[in-house]
């Protein structure tokens, strides 16, 4: 059975998104969860919501047990692996690092803005101080 493991693109997997034909992607592997969905302790709905999509993140967020992972060892459920095409989104587990780096770059953008405000504020204060000093000197 595993000898017949297929490679499907994300678009092909996305076609299997109904109650009667339900594929899920987990860590770049494709599983037929049509029968399992009815038995899923977390409910059929959550799996149907993610049908035909990558559910790696959602699966990890729930903190599934090793027993849950063992369910996926069933050769009846294993379909094959994801064939990534140019322009496809990255696997979910790697996507989180991408968001991390973008959020840190926006944070440093804010840092530069704050730095500029402090510099300009300092320059204005220095100018005002010099002006007042000059005024006082004139009065004496
Ligand atoms: C095909 C993949 C999945 C398998 C094999 C699976 C299997 C299981 C199993 C065996 C449990 C019982 C608790 C445990 O052993 O951890 C469980 C619970 C649960 N699952 Fe999944 N699950 C899958 C995908 C998902 C996804 C994508 C979600 C989405 C949000 C989800 C949500 C939940 C929730 C909320 C529970 C807790 C239910 C409760 O404690 O009342 N599962 N799952």
Backbone and ligand atoms as CSV (ligand in chain L), in Angstrom:
chain,resi,resn,atom,element,x,y,z
A,1,UNK,N,N,0.834,-1.219,0.000
A,1,UNK,CA,C,0.000,0.000,0.000
A,1,UNK,C,C,0.858,1.253,0.000
A,2,UNK,N,N,1.848,1.270,0.918
A,2,UNK,CA,C,2.698,2.449,0.936
A,2,UNK,C,C,3.562,2.516,-0.315
A,3,UNK,N,N,3.719,1.343,-0.978
A,3,UNK,CA,C,4.486,1.327,-2.220
A,3,UNK,C,C,3.781,2.164,-3.284
A,4,UNK,N,N,2.466,2.288,-3.161
A,4,UNK,CA,C,1.715,3.068,-4.145
A,4,UNK,C,C,1.566,4.526,-3.704
A,5,UNK,N,N,2.396,4.981,-2.730
A,5,UNK,CA,C,2.315,6.356,-2.229
A,5,UNK,C,C,2.408,7.344,-3.391
A,6,UNK,N,N,1.466,8.262,-3.395
A,6,UNK,CA,C,1.393,9.220,-4.504
A,6,UNK,C,C,1.959,10.570,-4.105
A,7,UNK,N,N,2.167,11.390,-5.085
A,7,UNK,CA,C,2.510,12.791,-4.852
A,7,UNK,C,C,1.388,13.628,-5.440
A,8,UNK,N,N,0.760,14.419,-4.607
A,8,UNK,CA,C,-0.332,15.279,-5.082
A,8,UNK,C,C,0.026,16.738,-4.836
A,9,UNK,N,N,-0.418,17.602,-5.732
A,9,UNK,CA,C,-0.198,19.036,-5.504
A,9,UNK,C,C,-1.252,19.541,-4.516
A,10,UNK,N,N,-1.027,20.741,-3.974
A,10,UNK,CA,C,-1.988,21.332,-3.032
A,10,UNK,C,C,-3.356,21.483,-3.691
A,11,UNK,N,N,-3.345,21.820,-4.984
A,11,UNK,CA,C,-4.607,21.996,-5.714
A,11,UNK,C,C,-5.375,20.686,-5.801
A,12,UNK,N,N,-4.649,19.594,-6.015
A,12,UNK,CA,C,-5.310,18.289,-6.107
A,12,UNK,C,C,-5.885,17.872,-4.755
A,13,UNK,N,N,-5.125,18.125,-3.691
A,13,UNK,CA,C,-5.606,17.768,-2.350
A,13,UNK,C,C,-6.852,18.596,-2.008
A,14,UNK,N,N,-6.851,19.858,-2.430
A,14,UNK,CA,C,-7.956,20.776,-2.108
A,14,UNK,C,C,-9.303,20.294,-2.656
A,15,UNK,N,N,-9.260,19.421,-3.653
A,15,UNK,CA,C,-10.518,18.916,-4.227
A,15,UNK,C,C,-11.213,17.949,-3.266
A,16,UNK,N,N,-10.441,17.388,-2.334
A,16,UNK,CA,C,-11.005,16.401,-1.407
A,16,UNK,C,C,-11.415,17.095,-0.114
A,17,UNK,N,N,-12.469,17.868,-0.196
A,17,UNK,CA,C,-12.817,18.720,0.948
A,17,UNK,C,C,-14.276,18.578,1.374
A,18,UNK,N,N,-14.829,17.393,1.195
A,18,UNK,CA,C,-16.214,17.180,1.634
A,18,UNK,C,C,-16.258,16.059,2.677
A,19,UNK,N,N,-17.426,15.928,3.318
A,19,UNK,CA,C,-17.638,14.903,4.334
A,19,UNK,C,C,-17.362,13.503,3.786
A,20,UNK,N,N,-17.701,13.325,2.518
A,20,UNK,CA,C,-17.588,11.989,1.919
A,20,UNK,C,C,-16.233,11.745,1.274
A,21,UNK,N,N,-15.411,12.778,1.248
A,21,UNK,CA,C,-14.101,12.679,0.596
A,21,UNK,C,C,-13.207,13.741,1.236
A,22,UNK,N,N,-12.571,13.343,2.344
A,22,UNK,CA,C,-11.913,14.333,3.203
A,22,UNK,C,C,-10.419,14.027,3.369
A,23,UNK,N,N,-9.589,14.835,2.724
A,23,UNK,CA,C,-8.139,14.684,2.866
A,23,UNK,C,C,-7.612,15.790,3.775
A,24,UNK,N,N,-6.574,15.468,4.547
A,24,UNK,CA,C,-5.897,16.483,5.359
A,24,UNK,C,C,-4.393,16.365,5.151
A,25,UNK,N,N,-3.693,17.490,5.222
A,25,UNK,CA,C,-2.236,17.491,5.115
A,25,UNK,C,C,-1.650,17.743,6.501
A,26,UNK,N,N,-0.745,16.886,6.888
A,26,UNK,CA,C,-0.086,17.023,8.179
A,26,UNK,C,C,1.400,16.778,7.960
A,27,UNK,N,N,2.223,17.789,8.236
A,27,UNK,CA,C,3.674,17.682,8.018
A,27,UNK,C,C,4.009,17.203,6.609
A,28,UNK,N,N,3.328,17.782,5.655
A,28,UNK,CA,C,3.568,17.478,4.233
A,28,UNK,C,C,3.152,16.068,3.798
A,29,UNK,N,N,2.418,15.378,4.671
A,29,UNK,CA,C,1.881,14.071,4.276
A,29,UNK,C,C,0.366,14.185,4.152
A,30,UNK,N,N,-0.178,13.441,3.198
A,30,UNK,CA,C,-1.618,13.536,2.927
A,30,UNK,C,C,-2.329,12.300,3.500
A,31,UNK,N,N,-3.426,12.578,4.261
A,31,UNK,CA,C,-4.178,11.476,4.868
A,31,UNK,C,C,-5.643,11.547,4.451
A,32,UNK,N,N,-6.210,10.364,4.203
A,32,UNK,CA,C,-7.641,10.284,3.928
A,32,UNK,C,C,-8.350,10.131,5.272
A,33,UNK,N,N,-9.022,11.189,5.706
A,33,UNK,CA,C,-9.665,11.188,7.020
A,33,UNK,C,C,-11.177,11.028,6.925
A,34,UNK,N,N,-11.664,10.566,5.764
A,34,UNK,CA,C,-13.114,10.447,5.551
A,34,UNK,C,C,-13.767,9.602,6.652
A,35,UNK,N,N,-13.230,8.434,6.914
A,35,UNK,CA,C,-13.831,7.564,7.923
A,35,UNK,C,C,-13.466,8.005,9.335
A,36,UNK,N,N,-12.222,8.450,9.499
A,36,UNK,CA,C,-11.763,8.846,10.828
A,36,UNK,C,C,-12.522,10.060,11.371
A,37,UNK,N,N,-12.930,10.960,10.475
A,37,UNK,CA,C,-13.596,12.203,10.910
A,37,UNK,C,C,-14.776,11.926,11.838
A,38,UNK,N,N,-15.518,10.861,11.538
A,38,UNK,CA,C,-16.705,10.528,12.363
A,38,UNK,C,C,-16.299,10.073,13.757
A,39,UNK,N,N,-15.058,9.537,13.864
A,39,UNK,CA,C,-14.588,9.026,15.159
A,39,UNK,C,C,-13.721,10.043,15.900
A,40,UNK,N,N,-13.361,11.119,15.243
A,40,UNK,CA,C,-12.426,12.086,15.836
A,40,UNK,C,C,-12.946,12.616,17.172
A,41,UNK,N,N,-12.194,12.446,18.280
A,41,UNK,CA,C,-12.662,12.928,19.584
A,41,UNK,C,C,-12.895,14.444,19.608
A,42,UNK,N,N,-12.197,15.163,18.762
A,42,UNK,CA,C,-12.368,16.619,18.703
A,42,UNK,C,C,-13.512,17.040,17.785
A,43,UNK,N,N,-14.210,16.087,17.220
A,43,UNK,CA,C,-15.394,16.388,16.391
A,43,UNK,C,C,-15.115,16.379,14.897
A,44,UNK,N,N,-16.164,16.133,14.168
A,44,UNK,CA,C,-16.091,16.047,12.708
A,44,UNK,C,C,-15.937,17.438,12.090
A,45,UNK,N,N,-16.593,18.428,12.745
A,45,UNK,CA,C,-16.630,19.790,12.179
A,45,UNK,C,C,-15.248,20.396,11.968
A,46,UNK,N,N,-14.390,20.258,12.989
A,46,UNK,CA,C,-13.058,20.890,12.897
A,46,UNK,C,C,-12.261,20.323,11.726
A,47,UNK,N,N,-12.437,19.021,11.489
A,47,UNK,CA,C,-11.704,18.407,10.376
A,47,UNK,C,C,-12.305,18.846,9.040
A,48,UNK,N,N,-13.621,18.968,9.015
A,48,UNK,CA,C,-14.295,19.404,7.789
A,48,UNK,C,C,-13.911,20.845,7.432
A,49,UNK,N,N,-13.727,21.660,8.471
A,49,UNK,CA,C,-13.296,23.059,8.265
A,49,UNK,C,C,-11.950,23.132,7.546
A,50,UNK,N,N,-11.086,22.172,7.847
A,50,UNK,CA,C,-9.724,22.195,7.294
A,50,UNK,C,C,-9.549,21.201,6.143
A,51,UNK,N,N,-10.637,20.581,5.731
A,51,UNK,CA,C,-10.578,19.546,4.690
A,51,UNK,C,C,-9.887,20.057,3.432
A,52,UNK,N,N,-8.997,19.246,2.911
A,52,UNK,CA,C,-8.277,19.618,1.689
A,52,UNK,C,C,-7.133,20.586,1.933
A,53,UNK,N,N,-6.889,20.913,3.216
A,53,UNK,CA,C,-5.852,21.909,3.531
A,53,UNK,C,C,-4.783,21.328,4.465
A,54,UNK,N,N,-3.783,22.153,4.718
A,54,UNK,CA,C,-2.711,21.811,5.648
A,54,UNK,C,C,-3.196,22.089,7.071
A,55,UNK,N,N,-3.296,21.044,7.907
A,55,UNK,CA,C,-3.810,21.253,9.269
A,55,UNK,C,C,-2.699,21.085,10.311
A,56,UNK,N,N,-1.439,21.137,9.878
A,56,UNK,CA,C,-0.312,20.914,10.787
A,56,UNK,C,C,-0.355,21.848,12.006
A,57,UNK,N,N,-0.571,23.129,11.730
A,57,UNK,CA,C,-0.558,24.128,12.803
A,57,UNK,C,C,-1.689,23.870,13.797
A,58,UNK,N,N,-2.914,23.661,13.257
A,58,UNK,CA,C,-4.086,23.427,14.107
A,58,UNK,C,C,-3.875,22.164,14.934
A,59,UNK,N,N,-3.339,21.131,14.314
A,59,UNK,CA,C,-3.084,19.857,14.993
A,59,UNK,C,C,-2.102,20.057,16.143
A,60,UNK,N,N,-1.011,20.797,15.887
A,60,UNK,CA,C,-0.001,21.033,16.922
A,60,UNK,C,C,-0.541,21.932,18.033
A,61,UNK,N,N,-1.357,22.917,17.663
A,61,UNK,CA,C,-1.922,23.837,18.661
A,61,UNK,C,C,-2.744,23.095,19.707
A,62,UNK,N,N,-3.448,22.049,19.273
A,62,UNK,CA,C,-4.302,21.301,20.199
A,62,UNK,C,C,-3.452,20.478,21.167
A,63,UNK,N,N,-2.212,20.190,20.779
A,63,UNK,CA,C,-1.352,19.370,21.626
A,63,UNK,C,C,-1.811,17.930,21.640
A,64,UNK,N,N,-2.010,17.360,20.470
A,64,UNK,CA,C,-2.468,15.975,20.351
A,64,UNK,C,C,-1.471,14.993,20.982
A,65,UNK,N,N,-2.011,13.891,21.494
A,65,UNK,CA,C,-1.177,12.863,22.142
A,65,UNK,C,C,-0.455,12.006,21.096
A,66,UNK,N,N,0.458,11.168,21.597
A,66,UNK,CA,C,1.145,10.214,20.714
A,66,UNK,C,C,0.132,9.243,20.112
A,67,UNK,N,N,-0.915,8.983,20.888
A,67,UNK,CA,C,-1.974,8.090,20.404
A,67,UNK,C,C,-2.624,8.676,19.151
A,68,UNK,N,N,-2.822,9.979,19.179
A,68,UNK,CA,C,-3.421,10.652,18.027
A,68,UNK,C,C,-2.501,10.530,16.806
A,69,UNK,N,N,-1.197,10.662,17.056
A,69,UNK,CA,C,-0.228,10.513,15.956
A,69,UNK,C,C,-0.222,9.091,15.426
A,70,UNK,N,N,-0.437,8.131,16.352
A,70,UNK,CA,C,-0.437,6.718,15.949
A,70,UNK,C,C,-1.601,6.417,14.997
A,71,UNK,N,N,-2.701,7.162,15.160
A,71,UNK,CA,C,-3.853,6.977,14.263
A,71,UNK,C,C,-3.400,7.145,12.814
A,72,UNK,N,N,-2.455,8.048,12.634
A,72,UNK,CA,C,-2.010,8.388,11.280
A,72,UNK,C,C,-1.083,7.320,10.683
A,73,UNK,N,N,-0.652,6.383,11.510
A,73,UNK,CA,C,0.194,5.301,10.976
A,73,UNK,C,C,-0.619,4.273,10.192
A,74,UNK,N,N,-1.932,4.368,10.302
A,74,UNK,CA,C,-2.809,3.442,9.583
A,74,UNK,C,C,-2.565,3.547,8.071
A,75,UNK,N,N,-2.094,2.481,7.451
A,75,UNK,CA,C,-1.795,2.548,6.011
A,75,UNK,C,C,-3.029,2.824,5.148
A,76,UNK,N,N,-4.190,2.536,5.709
A,76,UNK,CA,C,-5.437,2.817,4.976
A,76,UNK,C,C,-5.631,4.320,4.790
A,77,UNK,N,N,-5.088,5.095,5.731
A,77,UNK,CA,C,-5.307,6.551,5.685
A,77,UNK,C,C,-4.249,7.290,4.872
A,78,UNK,N,N,-3.069,6.711,4.806
A,78,UNK,CA,C,-1.968,7.421,4.139
A,78,UNK,C,C,-2.138,7.416,2.620
A,79,UNK,N,N,-2.165,8.583,2.056
A,79,UNK,CA,C,-2.361,8.720,0.603
A,79,UNK,C,C,-1.029,8.939,-0.106
A,80,UNK,N,N,-0.228,9.854,0.449
A,80,UNK,CA,C,1.041,10.166,-0.201
A,80,UNK,C,C,1.612,11.453,0.364
A,81,UNK,N,N,2.451,12.089,-0.399
A,81,UNK,CA,C,3.093,13.323,0.069
A,81,UNK,C,C,2.721,14.502,-0.841
A,82,UNK,N,N,2.957,15.676,-0.309
A,82,UNK,CA,C,2.613,16.886,-1.053
A,82,UNK,C,C,3.696,17.190,-2.083
A,83,UNK,N,N,3.244,17.477,-3.277
A,83,UNK,CA,C,4.171,17.888,-4.333
A,83,UNK,C,C,4.122,19.409,-4.388
A,84,UNK,N,N,5.162,20.040,-3.899
A,84,UNK,CA,C,5.185,21.515,-3.859
A,84,UNK,C,C,5.522,22.060,-5.238
A,85,UNK,N,N,4.703,22.995,-5.672
A,85,UNK,CA,C,4.916,23.636,-6.967
A,85,UNK,C,C,5.481,25.036,-6.722
A,86,UNK,N,N,6.168,25.615,-7.707
A,86,UNK,CA,C,6.656,26.986,-7.530
A,86,UNK,C,C,5.486,27.915,-7.201
A,87,UNK,N,N,5.664,28.753,-6.206
A,87,UNK,CA,C,4.598,29.694,-5.830
A,87,UNK,C,C,3.664,29.151,-4.770
A,88,UNK,N,N,3.775,27.864,-4.425
A,88,UNK,CA,C,2.943,27.314,-3.367
A,88,UNK,C,C,3.394,27.877,-2.023
A,89,UNK,N,N,2.452,27.991,-1.064
A,89,UNK,CA,C,2.888,28.442,0.260
A,89,UNK,C,C,3.834,27.423,0.878
A,90,UNK,N,N,4.689,27.880,1.746
A,90,UNK,CA,C,5.637,27.009,2.442
A,90,UNK,C,C,4.871,26.075,3.368
A,91,UNK,N,N,5.474,24.933,3.737
A,91,UNK,CA,C,4.832,24.081,4.741
A,91,UNK,C,C,4.567,24.875,6.007
A,92,UNK,N,N,3.437,24.563,6.673
A,92,UNK,CA,C,2.995,25.367,7.819
A,92,UNK,C,C,4.040,25.481,8.915
A,93,UNK,N,N,4.734,24.399,9.210
A,93,UNK,CA,C,5.662,24.442,10.336
A,93,UNK,C,C,6.777,25.452,10.098
A,94,UNK,N,N,7.118,25.673,8.832
A,94,UNK,CA,C,8.176,26.640,8.532
A,94,UNK,C,C,7.617,28.060,8.432
A,95,UNK,N,N,6.329,28.163,8.128
A,95,UNK,CA,C,5.731,29.484,7.911
A,95,UNK,C,C,5.829,30.345,9.163
A,96,UNK,N,N,5.818,29.721,10.348
A,96,UNK,CA,C,5.820,30.509,11.576
A,96,UNK,C,C,7.122,31.296,11.720
A,97,UNK,N,N,8.248,30.732,11.247
A,97,UNK,CA,C,9.501,31.478,11.345
A,97,UNK,C,C,9.462,32.692,10.421
A,98,UNK,N,N,8.770,32.545,9.287
A,98,UNK,CA,C,8.664,33.667,8.346
A,98,UNK,C,C,7.910,34.821,8.994
A,99,UNK,N,N,6.818,34.519,9.718
A,99,UNK,CA,C,6.061,35.590,10.370
A,99,UNK,C,C,6.883,36.203,11.493
A,100,UNK,N,N,7.688,35.363,12.160
A,100,UNK,CA,C,8.540,35.871,13.231
A,100,UNK,C,C,9.490,36.950,12.708
A,101,UNK,N,N,10.141,36.647,11.553
A,101,UNK,CA,C,11.135,37.585,11.056
A,101,UNK,C,C,10.459,38.864,10.560
A,102,UNK,N,N,9.237,38.738,9.996
A,102,UNK,CA,C,8.575,39.948,9.507
A,102,UNK,C,C,8.119,40.818,10.684
A,103,UNK,N,N,7.705,40.165,11.784
A,103,UNK,CA,C,7.257,40.976,12.919
A,103,UNK,C,C,8.449,41.660,13.576
A,104,UNK,N,N,9.617,40.981,13.560
A,104,UNK,CA,C,10.769,41.616,14.186
A,104,UNK,C,C,11.279,42.778,13.325
A,105,UNK,N,N,11.110,42.658,11.981
A,105,UNK,CA,C,11.560,43.762,11.136
A,105,UNK,C,C,10.634,44.968,11.296
A,106,UNK,N,N,9.319,44.709,11.518
A,106,UNK,CA,C,8.424,45.844,11.727
A,106,UNK,C,C,8.720,46.475,13.095
A,107,UNK,N,N,9.146,45.653,14.047
A,107,UNK,CA,C,9.499,46.189,15.365
A,107,UNK,C,C,10.721,47.095,15.255
A,108,UNK,N,N,11.693,46.712,14.421
A,108,UNK,CA,C,12.871,47.549,14.283
A,108,UNK,C,C,12.526,48.825,13.504
A,109,UNK,N,N,11.523,48.738,12.616
A,109,UNK,CA,C,11.042,49.937,11.909
A,109,UNK,C,C,10.511,50.949,12.905
A,110,UNK,N,N,9.768,50.462,13.868
A,110,UNK,CA,C,9.230,51.316,14.917
A,110,UNK,C,C,10.378,51.904,15.743
A,111,UNK,N,N,11.404,51.080,15.983
A,111,UNK,CA,C,12.572,51.515,16.753
A,111,UNK,C,C,13.258,52.698,16.104
A,112,UNK,N,N,13.384,52.661,14.778
A,112,UNK,CA,C,14.023,53.766,14.053
A,112,UNK,C,C,13.177,55.031,14.172
A,113,UNK,N,N,11.857,54.867,14.092
A,113,UNK,CA,C,10.940,56.019,14.221
A,113,UNK,C,C,11.100,56.673,15.584
A,114,UNK,N,N,11.171,55.826,16.598
A,114,UNK,CA,C,11.298,56.319,17.974
A,114,UNK,C,C,12.630,57.065,18.140
A,115,UNK,N,N,13.665,56.538,17.559
A,115,UNK,CA,C,15.006,57.108,17.602
A,115,UNK,C,C,14.996,58.505,16.976
A,116,UNK,N,N,14.302,58.612,15.831
A,116,UNK,CA,C,14.217,59.905,15.128
A,116,UNK,C,C,13.492,60.930,15.995
A,117,UNK,N,N,12.413,60.506,16.650
A,117,UNK,CA,C,11.649,61.425,17.502
A,117,UNK,C,C,12.539,61.952,18.631
A,118,UNK,N,N,13.306,61.061,19.232
A,118,UNK,CA,C,14.195,61.461,20.332
A,118,UNK,C,C,15.256,62.448,19.824
A,119,UNK,N,N,15.845,62.161,18.664
A,119,UNK,CA,C,16.880,63.025,18.094
A,119,UNK,C,C,16.332,64.413,17.784
A,120,UNK,N,N,15.181,64.450,17.114
A,120,UNK,CA,C,14.586,65.742,16.731
A,120,UNK,C,C,14.166,66.516,17.982
A,121,UNK,N,N,13.570,65.798,18.930
A,121,UNK,CA,C,13.158,66.430,20.190
A,121,UNK,C,C,14.362,67.034,20.895
A,122,UNK,N,N,15.470,66.282,20.908
A,122,UNK,CA,C,16.704,66.744,21.549
A,122,UNK,C,C,17.230,67.998,20.860
A,123,UNK,N,N,17.195,68.004,19.531
A,123,UNK,CA,C,17.691,69.152,18.757
A,123,UNK,C,C,16.869,70.395,19.053
A,124,UNK,N,N,15.545,70.230,19.137
A,124,UNK,CA,C,14.668,71.372,19.421
A,124,UNK,C,C,14.950,71.917,20.828
A,125,UNK,N,N,15.085,71.012,21.791
A,125,UNK,CA,C,15.363,71.423,23.166
A,125,UNK,C,C,16.697,72.181,23.244
A,126,UNK,N,N,17.689,71.695,22.512
A,126,UNK,CA,C,19.013,72.333,22.499
A,126,UNK,C,C,18.925,73.728,21.887
A,127,UNK,N,N,18.157,73.844,20.800
A,127,UNK,CA,C,17.966,75.136,20.135
A,127,UNK,C,C,17.276,76.124,21.061
A,128,UNK,N,N,16.240,75.648,21.761
A,128,UNK,CA,C,15.485,76.502,22.668
A,128,UNK,C,C,16.374,76.973,23.817
A,129,UNK,N,N,17.196,76.095,24.311
A,129,UNK,CA,C,18.105,76.424,25.408
A,129,UNK,C,C,19.082,77.522,24.969
A,130,UNK,N,N,19.659,77.336,23.777
A,130,UNK,CA,C,20.594,78.338,23.240
A,130,UNK,C,C,19.908,79.691,23.058
A,131,UNK,N,N,18.677,79.657,22.560
A,131,UNK,CA,C,17.909,80.888,22.317
A,131,UNK,C,C,17.678,81.633,23.633
A,132,UNK,N,N,17.273,80.869,24.667
A,132,UNK,CA,C,17.014,81.488,25.967
A,132,UNK,C,C,18.285,82.073,26.573
A,133,UNK,N,N,19.374,81.360,26.405
A,133,UNK,CA,C,20.666,81.834,26.903
A,133,UNK,C,C,21.035,83.174,26.239
A,134,UNK,N,N,20.797,83.226,24.918
A,134,UNK,CA,C,21.129,84.442,24.162
A,134,UNK,C,C,20.256,85.603,24.629
A,135,UNK,N,N,18.956,85.323,24.865
A,135,UNK,CA,C,18.035,86.350,25.344
A,135,UNK,C,C,18.498,86.902,26.691
A,136,UNK,N,N,18.869,85.989,27.565
A,136,UNK,CA,C,19.308,86.390,28.897
A,136,UNK,C,C,20.569,87.243,28.816
A,137,UNK,N,N,21.475,86.854,27.926
A,137,UNK,CA,C,22.736,87.588,27.756
A,137,UNK,C,C,22.449,89.006,27.289
A,138,UNK,N,N,21.440,89.169,26.403
A,138,UNK,CA,C,21.084,90.489,25.886
A,138,UNK,C,C,20.519,91.375,27.002
A,139,UNK,N,N,19.729,90.746,27.929
A,139,UNK,CA,C,19.088,91.522,28.991
A,139,UNK,C,C,20.099,92.057,29.996
A,140,UNK,N,N,21.234,91.354,30.170
A,140,UNK,CA,C,22.193,91.767,31.196
A,140,UNK,C,C,23.021,92.968,30.757
L,1,LIG,C1,C,-5.894,13.836,11.000
L,1,LIG,C2,C,-5.504,14.421,11.994
L,1,LIG,C3,C,-6.039,14.233,13.400
L,1,LIG,C4,C,-6.052,13.131,14.179
L,1,LIG,C5,C,-5.557,11.731,13.832
L,1,LIG,C6,C,-6.650,13.518,15.441
L,1,LIG,C7,C,-6.849,12.665,16.508
L,1,LIG,C8,C,-7.304,13.040,17.746
L,1,LIG,C9,C,-7.348,12.195,18.922
L,1,LIG,C10,C,-6.940,10.727,18.980
L,1,LIG,C11,C,-7.825,12.946,19.941
L,1,LIG,C12,C,-8.040,12.516,21.396
L,1,LIG,C13,C,-7.051,13.231,22.316
L,1,LIG,C14,C,-5.622,12.867,22.001
L,1,LIG,O1,O,-5.302,11.665,21.916
L,1,LIG,O2,O,-4.811,13.800,21.792
L,1,LIG,C15,C,-8.102,14.263,19.404
L,1,LIG,C16,C,-8.613,15.317,20.134
L,1,LIG,C17,C,-8.854,16.577,19.632
L,1,LIG,N1,N,-8.616,17.019,18.355
L,1,LIG,FE1,FE,-7.813,15.915,16.863
L,1,LIG,N2,N,-6.986,14.843,15.397
L,1,LIG,C18,C,-6.633,15.310,14.154
L,1,LIG,C19,C,-6.764,16.583,13.684
L,1,LIG,C20,C,-7.304,17.628,14.382
L,1,LIG,C21,C,-7.425,18.971,13.880
L,1,LIG,C22,C,-6.972,19.454,12.516
L,1,LIG,C23,C,-8.007,19.683,14.843
L,1,LIG,C24,C,-8.310,21.142,14.678
L,1,LIG,C25,C,-8.480,22.070,15.278
L,1,LIG,C26,C,-8.276,18.816,15.979
L,1,LIG,C27,C,-8.873,19.157,17.169
L,1,LIG,C28,C,-8.994,18.341,18.267
L,1,LIG,C29,C,-9.517,18.765,19.551
L,1,LIG,C30,C,-10.051,20.161,19.889
L,1,LIG,C31,C,-9.417,17.663,20.405
L,1,LIG,C32,C,-9.777,17.647,21.883
L,1,LIG,C33,C,-11.099,17.050,22.123
L,1,LIG,C34,C,-11.399,17.009,23.583
L,1,LIG,O3,O,-10.489,16.812,24.409
L,1,LIG,O4,O,-12.580,17.156,23.918
L,1,LIG,N3,N,-7.825,17.566,15.648
L,1,LIG,N4,N,-7.774,14.314,18.078
